[in-house]
């Protein structure tokens, strides 16, 4: 009998992809105004440069383990008490400047000062655009009180807590919030799922994991023997990782939980 629902945060409850997209749009618009650049082309260039730079840092393996993507590096401060987070905090100011400056260079604009300006604008624009899926709150409202609700999110505690600070309505629904950077390993590592069961004081049969990512949320739940619900909003094809259930809209979770 399921009595605990474990939710992923990014792109399950928070629409992180849209928030990042809007931040890029607002920032790239400044380059359009100054240099008549196509904002979509600049965005693609900066994303590519950011990915390439990110993979070259000594912190890359750590970010993969904790689950921090290159675009979070473009706005997170990583003010966390851990050796690698401290290294990231040192790296990111230059990383941001280089990603934006190199993105501009790819479009024929050599202007490091303006690149640095865009690098400062992006974090501000990201914080201004915290999108939540419209059904998130109504679903949590229906589940609160009936189920123990747990948030299990990959990332830097400082950054994930920033996301929760700019969407303050979300936090009160949850009995426990577990962030991979606090624990030391991220989804899909089995140990963090076992940690959730311990914190929640439940067995694997009492829980169900809800998330958008097959390779982290669903794979980790599968490894631990926890039932899983893949929220497939973009109608992607399943991989070798098979969820217990698949839904396309968070509202579908309510009826599904009645049957498990």
Phi and psi in degrees as GROMACS dihedral restraints (atoms count N, CA, C in turn):
[ dihedral_restraints ]
;  ai    aj    ak    al  type     phi  dphi    fc
    3     4     5     6     1   -76.1    20    10
    4     5     6     7     1   124.1    20    10
    6     7     8     9     1  -123.4    20    10
    7     8     9    10     1    -0.1    20    10
    9    10    11    12     1  -136.3    20    10
   10    11    12    13     1   128.5    20    10
   12    13    14    15     1  -111.6    20    10
   13    14    15    16     1   123.1    20    10
   15    16    17    18     1  -101.3    20    10
   16    17    18    19     1   121.1    20    10
   18    19    20    21     1  -108.3    20    10
   19    20    21    22     1   135.6    20    10
   21    22    23    24     1   -72.0    20    10
   22    23    24    25     1   160.8    20    10
   24    25    26    27     1   -99.1    20    10
   25    26    27    28     1   -65.3    20    10
   27    28    29    30     1   -71.5    20    10
   28    29    30    31     1   123.8    20    10
   30    31    32    33     1    65.7    20    10
   31    32    33    34     1    17.9    20    10
   33    34    35    36     1  -118.2    20    10
   34    35    36    37     1   -53.1    20    10
   36    37    38    39     1  -105.8    20    10
   37    38    39    40     1   -48.5    20    10
   39    40    41    42     1   -90.0    20    10
   40    41    42    43     1   138.8    20    10
   42    43    44    45     1   -90.4    20    10
   43    44    45    46     1    75.1    20    10
   45    46    47    48     1   -65.5    20    10
   46    47    48    49     1   -40.4    20    10
   48    49    50    51     1   -58.1    20    10
   49    50    51    52     1   -39.7    20    10
   51    52    53    54     1   -70.3    20    10
   52    53    54    55     1   -38.7    20    10
   54    55    56    57     1   -60.8    20    10
   55    56    57    58     1   -44.1    20    10
   57    58    59    60     1   -66.4    20    10
   58    59    60    61     1   -42.2    20    10
   60    61    62    63     1   -60.1    20    10
   61    62    63    64     1   -44.7    20    10
   63    64    65    66     1   -65.9    20    10
   64    65    66    67     1   -36.9    20    10
   66    67    68    69     1   -65.9    20    10
   67    68    69    70     1   -41.4    20    10
   69    70    71    72     1   -62.9    20    10
   70    71    72    73     1   -43.1    20    10
   72    73    74    75     1   -60.6    20    10
   73    74    75    76     1   -46.9    20    10
   75    76    77    78     1   -65.7    20    10
   76    77    78    79     1   -38.9    20    10
   78    79    80    81     1   -73.4    20    10
   79    80    81    82     1   -43.0    20    10
   81    82    83    84     1   -68.4    20    10
   82    83    84    85     1   -23.2    20    10
   84    85    86    87     1   -64.2    20    10
   85    86    87    88     1   -30.8    20    10
   87    88    89    90     1   -64.0    20    10
   88    89    90    91     1   -37.1    20    10
   90    91    92    93     1   -72.5    20    10
   91    92    93    94     1   -30.8    20    10
   93    94    95    96     1   -65.5    20    10
   94    95    96    97     1   -42.1    20    10
   96    97    98    99     1   -68.0    20    10
   97    98    99   100     1   -37.8    20    10
   99   100   101   102     1   -83.3    20    10
  100   101   102   103     1   -40.3    20    10
  102   103   104   105     1  -125.2    20    10
  103   104   105   106     1     8.2    20    10
  105   106   107   108     1    56.9    20    10
  106   107   108   109     1    34.5    20    10
  108   109   110   111     1   -83.0    20    10
  109   110   111   112     1   149.1    20    10
  111   112   113   114     1   -72.7    20    10
  112   113   114   115     1   117.9    20    10
  114   115   116   117     1   -61.1    20    10
  115   116   117   118     1   -34.5    20    10
  117   118   119   120     1   -68.2    20    10
  118   119   120   121     1   -38.3    20    10
  120   121   122   123     1   -68.2    20    10
  121   122   123   124     1   -40.5    20    10
  123   124   125   126     1   -65.0    20    10
  124   125   126   127     1   -42.5    20    10
  126   127   128   129     1   -56.9    20    10
  127   128   129   130     1   -47.4    20    10
  129   130   131   132     1   -60.0    20    10
  130   131   132   133     1   -42.1    20    10
  132   133   134   135     1   -64.6    20    10
  133   134   135   136     1   -44.5    20    10
  135   136   137   138     1   -66.8    20    10
  136   137   138   139     1   -40.4    20    10
  138   139   140   141     1   -59.8    20    10
  139   140   141   142     1   -43.9    20    10
  141   142   143   144     1   -65.7    20    10
  142   143   144   145     1   -43.7    20    10
  144   145   146   147     1   -64.7    20    10
  145   146   147   148     1   -39.8    20    10
  147   148   149   150     1   -62.6    20    10
  148   149   150   151     1   -45.7    20    10
  150   151   152   153     1   -59.5    20    10
  151   152   153   154     1   -45.7    20    10
  153   154   155   156     1   -64.1    20    10
  154   155   156   157     1   -44.9    20    10
  156   157   158   159     1   -63.7    20    10
  157   158   159   160     1   -45.4    20    10
  159   160   161   162     1   -57.0    20    10
  160   161   162   163     1   -40.8    20    10
  162   163   164   165     1   -71.2    20    10
  163   164   165   166     1   -16.8    20    10
  165   166   167   168     1   -88.5    20    10
  166   167   168   169     1    -9.1    20    10
  168   169   170   171     1   -84.2    20    10
  169   170   171   172     1   154.1    20    10
  171   172   173   174     1   -67.0    20    10
  172   173   174   175     1   -16.7    20    10
  174   175   176   177     1   -83.5    20    10
  175   176   177   178     1    -4.6    20    10
  177   178   179   180     1   -58.7    20    10
  178   179   180   181     1   -46.7    20    10
  180   181   182   183     1   -60.9    20    10
  181   182   183   184     1   -40.6    20    10
  183   184   185   186     1   -62.6    20    10
  184   185   186   187     1   -44.6    20    10
  186   187   188   189     1   -64.6    20    10
  187   188   189   190     1   -32.3    20    10
  189   190   191   192     1   -66.7    20    10
  190   191   192   193     1   -41.0    20    10
  192   193   194   195     1   -68.6    20    10
  193   194   195   196     1   -39.7    20    10
  195   196   197   198     1   -83.5    20    10
  196   197   198   199     1   -28.2    20    10
  198   199   200   201     1    92.4    20    10
  199   200   201   202     1    59.0    20    10
  201   202   203   204     1  -123.7    20    10
  202   203   204   205     1   120.5    20    10
  204   205   206   207     1   -90.7    20    10
  205   206   207   208     1   166.1    20    10
  207   208   209   210     1   -57.9    20    10
  208   209   210   211     1   -30.9    20    10
  210   211   212   213     1   -79.7    20    10
  211   212   213   214     1   -23.1    20    10
  213   214   215   216     1   -70.4    20    10
  214   215   216   217     1   -32.0    20    10
  216   217   218   219     1   -64.3    20    10
  217   218   219   220     1   -22.7    20    10
  219   220   221   222     1   -78.3    20    10
  220   221   222   223     1    -9.9    20    10
  222   223   224   225     1  -139.7    20    10
  223   224   225   226     1   -12.5    20    10
  225   226   227   228     1   -79.0    20    10
  226   227   228   229     1   152.9    20    10
  228   229   230   231     1  -101.8    20    10
  229   230   231   232     1   -23.4    20    10
  231   232   233   234     1    56.9    20    10
  232   233   234   235     1    50.2    20    10
  234   235   236   237     1   -86.9    20    10
  235   236   237   238     1    58.1    20    10
  237   238   239   240     1  -113.0    20    10
  238   239   240   241     1   152.2    20    10
  240   241   242   243     1   -88.8    20    10
  241   242   243   244     1    75.9    20    10
  243   244   245   246     1  -154.7    20    10
  244   245   246   247     1   142.1    20    10
  246   247   248   249     1   -52.6    20    10
  247   248   249   250     1   -47.2    20    10
  249   250   251   252     1   -73.1    20    10
  250   251   252   253     1   -32.8    20    10
  252   253   254   255     1   -66.2    20    10
  253   254   255   256     1   -37.2    20    10
  255   256   257   258     1   -64.1    20    10
  256   257   258   259     1   -39.0    20    10
  258   259   260   261     1   -64.0    20    10
  259   260   261   262     1   -40.8    20    10
  261   262   263   264     1   -63.1    20    10
  262   263   264   265     1   -40.7    20    10
  264   265   266   267     1   -59.5    20    10
  265   266   267   268     1   -34.4    20    10
  267   268   269   270     1   -74.3    20    10
  268   269   270   271     1   -35.8    20    10
  270   271   272   273     1   -76.1    20    10
  271   272   273   274     1   -40.8    20    10
  273   274   275   276     1   -61.8    20    10
  274   275   276   277     1   -34.3    20    10
  276   277   278   279     1   -57.9    20    10
  277   278   279   280     1   -44.8    20    10
  279   280   281   282     1   -73.3    20    10
  280   281   282   283     1   -36.4    20    10
  282   283   284   285     1   -57.0    20    10
  283   284   285   286     1   -46.3    20    10
  285   286   287   288     1   -62.5    20    10
  286   287   288   289     1   -48.0    20    10
  288   289   290   291     1   -59.3    20    10
  289   290   291   292     1   -45.2    20    10
  291   292   293   294     1   -65.7    20    10
  292   293   294   295     1   -41.9    20    10
  294   295   296   297     1   -59.8    20    10
  295   296   297   298     1   -45.3    20    10
  297   298   299   300     1   -74.9    20    10
  298   299   300   301     1   -40.7    20    10
  300   301   302   303     1   -65.4    20    10
  301   302   303   304     1   -42.5    20    10
  303   304   305   306     1   -68.3    20    10
  304   305   306   307     1   -35.3    20    10
  306   307   308   309     1   -61.3    20    10
  307   308   309   310     1   -42.5    20    10
  309   310   311   312     1   -63.8    20    10
  310   311   312   313     1   -41.9    20    10
  312   313   314   315     1   -60.2    20    10
  313   314   315   316     1   -37.8    20    10
  315   316   317   318     1   -62.6    20    10
  316   317   318   319     1   -23.2    20    10
  318   319   320   321     1  -101.0    20    10
  319   320   321   322     1    13.0    20    10
  321   322   323   324     1    87.5    20    10
  322   323   324   325     1    12.6    20    10
  324   325   326   327     1  -111.3    20    10
  325   326   327   328     1   114.7    20    10
  327   328   329   330     1  -104.4    20    10
  328   329   330   331     1    91.8    20    10
  330   331   332   333     1  -147.7    20    10
  331   332   333   334     1    84.6    20    10
  333   334   335   336     1   -63.1    20    10
  334   335   336   337     1   -33.8    20    10
  336   337   338   339     1   -65.6    20    10
  337   338   339   340     1   -42.6    20    10
  339   340   341   342     1   -70.4    20    10
  340   341   342   343     1   -35.7    20    10
  342   343   344   345     1   -59.2    20    10
  343   344   345   346     1   -42.9    20    10
  345   346   347   348     1   -64.7    20    10
  346   347   348   349     1   -36.7    20    10
  348   349   350   351     1   -64.7    20    10
  349   350   351   352     1   -45.2    20    10
  351   352   353   354     1   -63.4    20    10
  352   353   354   355     1   -37.5    20    10
  354   355   356   357     1   -62.0    20    10
  355   356   357   358     1   -31.6    20    10
  357   358   359   360     1   -79.3    20    10
  358   359   360   361     1   -32.0    20    10
  360   361   362   363     1   -73.0    20    10
  361   362   363   364     1   -34.9    20    10
  363   364   365   366     1   -58.4    20    10
  364   365   366   367     1   -49.0    20    10
  366   367   368   369     1   -59.0    20    10
  367   368   369   370     1   -38.8    20    10
  369   370   371   372     1   -64.7    20    10
  370   371   372   373     1   -42.1    20    10
  372   373   374   375     1   -68.2    20    10
  373   374   375   376     1   -34.6    20    10
  375   376   377   378     1   -65.4    20    10
  376   377   378   379     1   -39.5    20    10
  378   379   380   381     1   -70.5    20    10
  379   380   381   382     1   -22.4    20    10
  381   382   383   384     1   -81.3    20    10
  382   383   384   385     1    -9.8    20    10
  384   385   386   387     1  -126.3    20    10
  385   386   387   388     1    61.4    20    10
  387   388   389   390     1   -86.3    20    10
  388   389   390   391     1    94.5    20    10
  390   391   392   393     1   -87.8    20    10
  391   392   393   394     1   136.9    20    10
  393   394   395   396     1  -120.4    20    10
  394   395   396   397     1   139.8    20    10
  396   397   398   399     1   -60.4    20    10
  397   398   399   400     1   140.0    20    10
  399   400   401   402     1   -61.3    20    10
  400   401   402   403     1   -25.8    20    10
  402   403   404   405     1   -89.9    20    10
  403   404   405   406     1    -7.5    20    10
  405   406   407   408     1   -54.1    20    10
  406   407   408   409     1   -52.8    20    10
  408   409   410   411     1   -69.0    20    10
  409   410   411   412     1   -37.7    20    10
  411   412   413   414     1   -66.2    20    10
  412   413   414   415     1   -37.3    20    10
  414   415   416   417     1   -67.4    20    10
  415   416   417   418     1   -46.9    20    10
  417   418   419   420     1   -62.3    20    10
  418   419   420   421     1   -36.9    20    10
  420   421   422   423     1   -59.9    20    10
  421   422   423   424     1   -43.0    20    10
  423   424   425   426     1   -70.2    20    10
  424   425   426   427     1   -29.6    20    10
  426   427   428   429     1   -88.2    20    10
  427   428   429   430     1   -27.7    20    10
  429   430   431   432     1   -61.3    20    10
  430   431   432   433     1   132.6    20    10
  432   433   434   435     1    94.0    20    10
  433   434   435   436     1   -32.0    20    10
  435   436   437   438     1   -89.1    20    10
  436   437   438   439     1   -31.5    20    10
  438   439   440   441     1  -131.2    20    10
  439   440   441   442     1   152.5    20    10
  441   442   443   444     1   -74.8    20    10
  442   443   444   445     1   128.9    20    10
  444   445   446   447     1  -110.8    20    10
  445   446   447   448     1   128.3    20    10
  447   448   449   450     1  -127.5    20    10
  448   449   450   451     1   136.8    20    10
  450   451   452   453     1  -102.4    20    10
  451   452   453   454     1   128.5    20    10
  453   454   455   456     1  -124.6    20    10
  454   455   456   457     1   108.1    20    10
  456   457   458   459     1  -128.5    20    10
  457   458   459   460     1   138.5    20    10
  459   460   461   462     1   -79.6    20    10
  460   461   462   463     1   146.2    20    10
  462   463   464   465     1   137.9    20    10
  463   464   465   466     1  -178.1    20    10
  465   466   467   468     1   -75.5    20    10
  466   467   468   469     1   131.4    20    10
  468   469   470   471     1   -54.5    20    10
  469   470   471   472     1   -42.0    20    10
  471   472   473   474     1   -60.0    20    10
  472   473   474   475     1   -44.3    20    10
  474   475   476   477     1   -73.5    20    10
  475   476   477   478     1   -44.0    20    10
  477   478   479   480     1   -65.3    20    10
  478   479   480   481     1   -37.3    20    10
  480   481   482   483     1   -69.5    20    10
  481   482   483   484     1   -29.5    20    10
  483   484   485   486     1   -63.1    20    10
  484   485   486   487     1   -43.7    20    10
  486   487   488   489     1   -59.1    20    10
  487   488   489   490     1   -40.4    20    10
  489   490   491   492     1   -73.1    20    10
  490   491   492   493     1   -29.7    20    10
  492   493   494   495     1   -68.8    20    10
  493   494   495   496     1   -37.3    20    10
  495   496   497   498     1   -86.0    20    10
  496   497   498   499     1    -2.9    20    10
  498   499   500   501     1  -131.3    20    10
  499   500   501   502     1    68.2    20    10
  501   502   503   504     1   -64.8    20    10
  502   503   504   505     1   -16.9    20    10
  504   505   506   507     1   -70.4    20    10
  505   506   507   508     1   -17.2    20    10
  507   508   509   510     1   -78.6    20    10
  508   509   510   511     1   -44.5    20    10
  510   511   512   513     1   -56.7    20    10
  511   512   513   514     1   -42.2    20    10
  513   514   515   516     1   -62.3    20    10
  514   515   516   517     1   -16.8    20    10
  516   517   518   519     1   -74.0    20    10
  517   518   519   520     1   -16.4    20    10
  519   520   521   522     1  -104.5    20    10
  520   521   522   523     1   135.9    20    10
  522   523   524   525     1   -76.0    20    10
  523   524   525   526     1   -34.7    20    10
  525   526   527   528     1  -144.2    20    10
  526   527   528   529     1   141.8    20    10
  528   529   530   531     1  -123.3    20    10
  529   530   531   532     1   119.6    20    10
  531   532   533   534     1  -117.7    20    10
  532   533   534   535     1   123.9    20    10
  534   535   536   537     1  -114.5    20    10
  535   536   537   538     1   130.9    20    10
  537   538   539   540     1   -56.3    20    10
  538   539   540   541     1   -37.2    20    10
  540   541   542   543     1   -63.5    20    10
  541   542   543   544     1   -26.8    20    10
  543   544   545   546     1   -75.1    20    10
  544   545   546   547     1   -37.2    20    10
  546   547   548   549     1   -79.3    20    10
  547   548   549   550     1   -37.7    20    10
  549   550   551   552     1   111.3    20    10
  550   551   552   553     1   -12.1    20    10
  552   553   554   555     1  -144.4    20    10
  553   554   555   556     1   152.9    20    10
  555   556   557   558     1  -112.9    20    10
  556   557   558   559     1   170.5    20    10
  558   559   560   561     1   -59.2    20    10
  559   560   561   562     1   137.6    20    10
  561   562   563   564     1   -97.7    20    10
  562   563   564   565     1    19.1    20    10
  564   565   566   567     1   -59.2    20    10
  565   566   567   568     1   131.3    20    10
  567   568   569   570     1   -60.7    20    10
  568   569   570   571     1   -32.1    20    10
  570   571   572   573     1   -62.7    20    10
  571   572   573   574     1   -33.5    20    10
  573   574   575   576     1   -73.5    20    10
  574   575   576   577     1   -30.5    20    10
  576   577   578   579     1   -70.6    20    10
  577   578   579   580     1   -38.3    20    10
  579   580   581   582     1   -65.4    20    10
  580   581   582   583     1   -35.2    20    10
  582   583   584   585     1   -63.1    20    10
  583   584   585   586     1   -40.6    20    10
  585   586   587   588     1   -60.4    20    10
  586   587   588   589     1   -45.8    20    10
  588   589   590   591     1   -60.4    20    10
  589   590   591   592     1   -39.1    20    10
  591   592   593   594     1   -66.3    20    10
  592   593   594   595     1   -47.8    20    10
  594   595   596   597     1   -61.7    20    10
  595   596   597   598     1   -41.2    20    10
  597   598   599   600     1   -78.5    20    10
  598   599   600   601     1   -13.1    20    10
  600   601   602   603     1    59.7    20    10
  601   602   603   604     1    50.6    20    10
  603   604   605   606     1  -136.3    20    10
  604   605   606   607     1   168.7    20    10
  606   607   608   609     1   -96.9    20    10
  607   608   609   610     1   168.2    20    10
  609   610   611   612     1   -60.8    20    10
  610   611   612   613     1   -28.4    20    10
  612   613   614   615     1   -74.2    20    10
  613   614   615   616     1   -15.3    20    10
  615   616   617   618     1   -84.7    20    10
  616   617   618   619     1   -10.7    20    10
  618   619   620   621     1  -115.5    20    10
  619   620   621   622     1   157.1    20    10
  621   622   623   624     1  -140.2    20    10
  622   623   624   625     1   136.8    20    10
  624   625   626   627     1  -102.9    20    10
  625   626   627   628     1   130.7    20    10
  627   628   629   630     1  -117.3    20    10
  628   629   630   631     1   120.7    20    10
  630   631   632   633     1  -160.9    20    10
  631   632   633   634     1   166.1    20    10
  633   634   635   636     1   -95.6    20    10
  634   635   636   637     1   -12.7    20    10
  636   637   638   639     1  -109.4    20    10
  637   638   639   640     1   114.7    20    10
  639   640   641   642     1   -62.8    20    10
  640   641   642   643     1   -37.1    20    10
  642   643   644   645     1   -83.8    20    10
  643   644   645   646     1    -8.6    20    10
  645   646   647   648     1  -121.0    20    10
  646   647   648   649     1   -64.3    20    10
  648   649   650   651     1   -63.1    20    10
  649   650   651   652     1   -51.9    20    10
  651   652   653   654     1   -77.6    20    10
  652   653   654   655     1   -44.1    20    10
  654   655   656   657     1   -60.6    20    10
  655   656   657   658     1   -44.5    20    10
  657   658   659   660     1   -64.0    20    10
  658   659   660   661     1   -42.0    20    10
  660   661   662   663     1   -62.8    20    10
  661   662   663   664     1   -44.7    20    10
  663   664   665   666     1   -58.3    20    10
  664   665   666   667     1   -44.0    20    10
  666   667   668   669     1   -61.3    20    10
  667   668   669   670     1   -28.4    20    10
  669   670   671   672     1   -97.6    20    10
  670   671   672   673     1    -5.7    20    10
  672   673   674   675     1    80.4    20    10
  673   674   675   676     1    20.2    20    10
  675   676   677   678     1   -94.3    20    10
  676   677   678   679     1   136.0    20    10
  678   679   680   681     1   -61.7    20    10
  679   680   681   682     1   147.9    20    10
  681   682   683   684     1  -132.8    20    10
  682   683   684   685     1   148.9    20    10
  684   685   686   687     1  -124.2    20    10
  685   686   687   688     1   116.5    20    10
  687   688   689   690     1   -91.1    20    10
  688   689   690   691     1   117.9    20    10
  690   691   692   693     1   -91.2    20    10
  691   692   693   694     1   106.5    20    10
  693   694   695   696     1  -106.6    20    10
  694   695   696   697     1    72.1    20    10
  696   697   698   699     1   -68.0    20    10
  697   698   699   700     1   -28.6    20    10
  699   700   701   702     1   -96.6    20    10
  700   701   702   703     1     9.8    20    10
  702   703   704   705     1    55.4    20    10
  703   704   705   706     1    46.5    20    10
  705   706   707   708     1   -77.6    20    10
  706   707   708   709     1   161.4    20    10
  708   709   710   711     1   -84.9    20    10
  709   710   711   712     1   141.9    20    10
  711   712   713   714     1   -68.9    20    10
  712   713   714   715     1   151.5    20    10
  714   715   716   717     1  -102.1    20    10
  715   716   717   718     1  -156.8    20    10
  717   718   719   720     1   -67.7    20    10
  718   719   720   721     1   -18.9    20    10
  720   721   722   723     1   -82.4    20    10
  721   722   723   724     1   117.4    20    10
  723   724   725   726     1  -107.5    20    10
  724   725   726   727     1   121.7    20    10
  726   727   728   729     1   -75.1    20    10
  727   728   729   730     1   159.7    20    10
  729   730   731   732     1   -67.4    20    10
  730   731   732   733     1   -40.7    20    10
  732   733   734   735     1  -136.2    20    10
  733   734   735   736     1   157.0    20    10
  735   736   737   738     1  -132.7    20    10
  736   737   738   739     1   132.0    20    10
  738   739   740   741     1  -129.8    20    10
  739   740   741   742     1   163.6    20    10
  741   742   743   744     1  -115.4    20    10
  742   743   744   745     1    -6.4    20    10
  744   745   746   747     1  -149.1    20    10
  745   746   747   748     1   138.9    20    10
  747   748   749   750     1   -60.2    20    10
  748   749   750   751     1   -30.9    20    10
  750   751   752   753     1   -56.0    20    10
  751   752   753   754     1   -29.7    20    10
  753   754   755   756     1   -66.0    20    10
  754   755   756   757     1   -17.6    20    10
  756   757   758   759     1   -64.2    20    10
  757   758   759   760     1   -35.0    20    10
  759   760   761   762     1   -58.6    20    10
  760   761   762   763     1   -52.7    20    10
  762   763   764   765     1   -66.0    20    10
  763   764   765   766     1   -37.8    20    10
  765   766   767   768     1   -60.7    20    10
  766   767   768   769     1   -43.1    20    10
  768   769   770   771     1   -64.2    20    10
  769   770   771   772     1   -24.2    20    10
  771   772   773   774     1   -67.1    20    10
  772   773   774   775     1   -21.5    20    10
  774   775   776   777     1  -102.2    20    10
  775   776   777   778     1    -7.4    20    10
